[in-house]
Amino acid sequence: MPEPAALAALRAASLCGPVACVDLETTGGLAAHDRIIEVGIVLLEAGAIVEQWSTLVRPGVRIPPSIAAFTGIDDGMVADAPTFADVRDEVLRRLEGRLFVAHNARFDYGFLRSEFRRHGVRFSAPVLCTVRLSRTLYAEHPRHNLDTLIERFGLACAARHRALGDAQVLPALLAAMESGRGVTLVDEAVTAALREARLPAHLPAELADDLPEGAGVYLLRDAAGTLLYVGKGRNVRSRVFEHFTGGQRSGKSAAIARETRQVEWIETGGELGALLLESRLLQEHAPAGNRRPRQADGDCIVRLEHDGTGLVPRVRALADLFPDPDAVVFGPFRSARDASRAIEGKAREAGLCLKTLGLEAGEGSCVAYQFGKCRGACLGREPRALHDARLQLTLASLKLKPWPFAGPVGIREPAPGGQGTQLHVLDRWRHLGTARDENEIAEVLERARVDDARFDADSYRIINRALADLRPRDLVILAPPTERP
């Protein structure tokens, strides 16, 4: 680790005005529902620190055990603390007229705007996110979380995951970036970030401030509230902006951009959560603006069934997978048409007989045999047992994988807003729910026993890919084997 750099006054012109470096601790990651439990603010003038201030805040709700473990702040510590209403004016006085700087700034900025709004105050400020600044200046590095930057630049943090401790790191971080990349480059990057394109006038003015910069799902609605489009992104704010900027909009995309009057979003904390939630919302609502609305009711599988002389592929509804979830089947596919195309394509590649498989009508030999691309099963020249064996081998790559665990498991992923971790609870390729602590895990499993989650093609593919890329430390075996239907 490099030697800690001494804190020097910032020299970039864009950082030499009034600046407030801010960090919050909260009860969770959703500004609409969770509450602030600590505020830390470091004020700068002419690039130098002039004030440091912090306070605990009584949230009026229980602090979840996972948050208490993450921050060290529990219900007892905030029992006698002031409410946000009590400190509102103190916080506002320190922030007004200043550049708002934070790590993952949309999280802190969004929470403060929500708290101010609850108390009748409209707050707005230019915002600089040090995560985005780091990505711009140090694009060669894959990670830009605060722990990584503290280690990379040899910074000191008196109290990690406490509001003032984390806020105090930010001036030193900016100084280290100036030292490493040069004052001019940092000034240009900050200026570019502050001049970011705005959203069109027909959307709410505060939307650009409120959109989060973390992973999640967003919904675009028209003036009547009709859902036009569902999307996902690792950075919700950037993805929403893409719908309204860039100049490449045409056809359906342009129409959606023109008609959108409301934007909603749900932060998920990570990409897996966004994929699972987007899939569920598309199945439930099938908005017309999405390229291909997906309906789980159309999901299919393929079984190999005996027709009296040999094996033939039969397209069946995905629901037919149960009550025998361990059966050898192929797929899943989003439609019977997709299933038939996939089987026919594999059969042609392998020189199988489409007529023998029931995929071609007519008398006599199949068309492929006439061109020397079939071994003659349609004329009895290839033994049916050999054709059956080749069929099973050909379709092996399409085989639906058996669930690789004895029961439900969880996949760890960061919680929304970087507030600890959450667990996506999965069983037999189904997403049962997402939990933040042991009590919520138990609730998800109990709910799944009463209301069985459906198996669908999208969830299978999403979970299958997630397990293939999973780090072993992020997998949690949750419970004894589930009862099979």
C-alpha positions, 0 to 999 in steps of 0.5 A, a space after each residue: 500500500 502506498 504511503 498516505 498522502 498529506 491533505 493538500 488544498 484542492 486547486 481545480 477551479 471547479 472545486 475551489 468554490 463552496 463545496 460540501 462533502 457529504 455522507 449518510 447512514 440510513 436504515 436501508 437503500 430506498 429513499 422513499 421508505 427508509 430513513 437517515 440515521 446519521 449525517 456527516 458533512 465536511 465543508 470546503 472553501 477555496 479548496 480547504 476544509 473550513 468545517 466538519 459536522 455530524 449528527 446521529 438522527 432518530 429515524 422513527 423506525 427500527 434499524 434492521 440488524 444487517 444495517 446495525 452490523 454494517 454501520 455499528 449504529 443500533 436502536 439504542 444509539 439513536 434513541 435520544 438523538 434528534 429527529 431529522 426535523 430537529 436538524 433540518 435547518 442545520 443541514 440545509 444551512 451547510 448545504 445551500 449554495 454549495 457543490 454537493 460531493 459524495 461517493 455514490 452521490 445519487 444515493 446521499 443526494 436522493 435521501 436528503 431530497 426525500 427527507 427535505 421534501 417530507 418536511 416541506 423543503 425543496 432542495 436542489 444542488 449541483 452534484 458531483 459523484 466521486 465514483 463516476 469521477 474515479 471511473 472517468 479518470 481511472 478507467 483502467 481500474 475495474 473497481 471504484 468503491 470507497 474501500 478500494 480507493 482508500 487502499 489504492 491512494 493510501 488514504 486514512 479513514 478514522 471511522 469507516 461506514 460512519 457518516 463523518 468518517 466517510 465524508 472526511 475521506 472525500 477531500 483527501 480523495 479529490 486531492 489524490 486524484 489531482 496529484 495523480 492525474 493533474 489539476 487540469 484533467 481533474 478540472 475538465 472531468 468535474 466540469 464535464 460531469 456538472 454539464 451533463 445533458 438534462 432531460 426534456 422539458 416534458 418530464 418533471 424537473 426534479 427527475 434528473 436529481 432523483 434518478 439513482 446511479 445504481 442497478 435497478 429497473 425502471 418503468 416509463 409511463 404516459 400521461 394517463 399512467 399506461 406502462 410504455 416500457 420496462 428496462 433495467 440497467 447497472 446505472 438506472 440514471 444513465 439508462 433512462 437518460 439514454 432514452 431521451 438523449 443521443 439523437 438516434 431515436 426513431 420509430 418506436 423508441 422516439 414515440 416512447 420518448 415523446 409519450 413518456 411523462 412519468 418515470 418510476 424505478 426500483 433499485 436492486 443493488 446488483 445486476 442479478 436482482 435487476 434481471 429477475 425483477 425485469 423478467 417478472 415485470 415483463 411477464 406481468 405487464 407485457 408493455 407494448 414498447 418492449 421489443 418482445 413482450 414475454 409471457 410465461 404462459 407460452 413457455 414450452 419444453 420438448 420431450 422425447 416420446 415413443 410413437 410405437 416405433 421409436 423416439 419423436 420430439 413432442 412440444 409440451 407446455 412448461 407446466 407439464 414439467 411437473 409433477 416430474 421436475 427431474 424428467 429428461 426434457 429439452 428447453 425451455 423455449 418461449 413458444 412452441 414455434 421457438 421449440 420446433 425451430 430449435 429441434 428442426 435446426 439441430 436435426 438438420 445439422 446432424 443429418 437426422 430424418 425430419 419425416 421420422 421425427 414427425 417434422 415433415 409430411 408426405 409419402 416416401 423418403 424425406 427431402 433431405 434423403 434425396 440430397 444425401 443429407 439423411 441416412 434413410 431412417 424414413 426408408 428403413 435403411 438406418 436402424 431406428 435404434 441408431 437414429 434414436 441414439 443419434 437424436 438423443 446425442 444431438 439434443 444433449 446441448 438443449 437439455 434442461 439442467 437438473 437443479 444442482 442443489 438438494 434444496 433452496 439456496 441464496 446468492 449474495 449481492 450488494 443491497 440497494 445503495 450499498 447498504 450491506 448485502 441481500 440474498 436472492 432466494 432460489 429453488 429449482 430455477 425459481 426466484 422465491 424472493 429477496 431477503 436482507 436478514 435471517 428473518 426475511 429469509 425464513 419469511 420468503 421460504 415460508 411464503 414459497 411453501 404456501 404460494 408456489 412460485 412458477 417456473 419460467 424460461 427467463 428465470 431458468 436462463 437468468 439463474 443458470 447464467 448467474 450460477 455459472 459465473 458465481 463466486 463460491 463465497 456468494 452462494 449460501 445453502 439455506 435449508 434441507 431439501 424442499 418437498 417435491 410435488 
